[in-house]
């Protein structure tokens, strides 16, 4: 169904209201271009919020869906990152170097390196490639990064 909709109506914003759950299914839906996912067990206000968000050009994932995606993230807890760590990751992921981030945020390179290292430690990653992968998988949970 998703393949048909995407091929015939590529700009159609799709909202999925489902009784099914699971990280794999949800990630497949998101990868297929679904703009909102709401579980049938969620309060109806989340369905209304999804329609409003998608109408406004935004994505929407109900709290239940976000929590499931977050908890299923291999034990990593991106929600534990500080505001400063999130800010540094957002800029780093966008392609800025540690030096550029330090200059932009008026901090030392050492501070930026420490915040990046702390964030990576909290996410359970050691290399930048792993960091990009975790951020990509968590973008629905951490929209502030993108």
C-alpha positions in Angstrom: 0.0 0.0 0.0 2.8 2.4 1.0 4.7 1.7 -2.2 1.6 2.4 -4.3 0.8 5.6 -2.5 4.3 6.9 -2.7 4.6 6.0 -6.4 1.3 7.5 -7.4 1.0 10.4 -4.9 4.6 11.3 -3.9 3.6 14.5 -2.1 0.7 13.0 -0.2 1.3 13.4 3.6 0.4 10.1 5.2 -0.8 9.6 8.7 -0.9 6.0 10.1 -3.4 5.2 12.9 -2.6 1.6 13.9 -3.2 -1.1 16.4 0.1 -2.7 15.5 3.3 -1.6 17.4 6.9 -2.3 17.3 10.1 -0.4 16.5 10.7 -2.3 13.2 7.2 -1.5 11.8 7.4 2.1 12.9 10.8 2.6 11.5 9.7 1.1 8.2 6.7 3.4 8.1 8.8 6.4 8.7 11.4 5.3 6.1 8.5 4.9 3.7 7.6 8.5 4.1 4.8 8.4 6.7 4.5 11.8 8.3 2.7 10.8 11.5 2.1 7.6 13.5 -0.5 7.3 16.2 -1.4 4.1 18.0 -5.0 3.1 18.5 -4.4 3.0 22.2 -3.4 6.7 22.3 -5.8 9.4 23.3 -7.8 10.8 20.3 -6.3 14.2 20.9 -3.0 12.7 19.5 -4.8 11.9 16.2 -6.0 15.5 16.1 -2.5 16.8 16.9 -1.1 14.5 14.1 -3.5 16.0 11.5 -2.7 19.5 12.6 1.0 18.9 12.5 1.0 17.2 9.1 -1.3 19.9 7.7 1.3 22.4 9.0 4.1 20.6 7.2 5.5 18.9 10.4 5.9 15.3 11.4 4.1 13.9 14.4 4.6 10.8 16.5 2.5 10.2 19.5 4.2 10.0 22.9 3.7 6.2 23.0 5.4 5.9 19.6 8.2 8.2 20.6 8.8 6.4 23.9 8.8 3.0 22.1 11.4 4.3 19.6 13.5 5.9 22.3 13.4 2.8 24.6 14.2 0.5 21.7 17.3 2.5 20.8 19.7 -0.3 22.0 19.6 0.9 25.6 20.7 4.4 24.7 18.9 7.2 26.3 19.1 10.4 24.1 16.6 12.1 26.4 19.3 12.2 29.1 21.5 14.6 27.1 21.8 18.2 28.4 20.6 21.2 26.4 24.3 22.1 25.7 25.1 18.6 24.5 22.1 18.6 22.2 23.2 21.9 20.8 26.7 20.8 20.2 25.5 17.5 18.5 23.1 19.5 16.3 25.9 21.7 15.1 28.4 18.9 14.7 26.0 16.7 12.8 25.2 19.6 10.5 28.9 19.5 9.5 30.6 22.1 11.7 34.0 21.3 13.2 34.7 21.5 16.9 36.5 24.8 16.3 33.7 26.3 14.4 31.2 25.3 17.1 33.4 26.8 19.8 33.6 30.1 17.9 29.8 30.2 17.2 28.9 29.4 20.8 31.7 31.5 22.3 33.1 28.5 24.2 36.5 26.9 24.2 37.4 24.0 21.9 38.0 21.9 25.0 34.5 22.6 26.3 32.9 21.7 23.0 35.1 18.5 22.8 34.1 17.6 26.3 30.3 18.1 25.6 30.6 16.1 22.4 32.4 13.3 24.3 29.9 13.3 27.1 27.0 13.1 24.6 28.7 10.2 22.8 29.3 8.4 26.1 25.7 8.8 27.1 24.6 7.5 23.7 27.0 4.6 24.0 29.0 5.3 20.9 32.7 5.7 20.3 33.0 6.7 16.7 31.5 9.5 14.7 29.9 7.0 12.3 28.0 5.4 15.2 27.0 8.9 16.4 25.5 9.7 13.0 23.6 6.4 13.0 22.2 6.9 16.5 21.2 10.5 15.7 19.5 9.4 12.4 17.6 6.7 14.2 16.6 9.1 17.0 15.6 12.1 14.8 12.0 11.3 15.5 12.7 11.4 19.2 15.2 14.3 19.1 13.9 16.6 16.5 16.1 19.4 17.9 19.1 17.8 16.4 17.9 18.1 12.8 
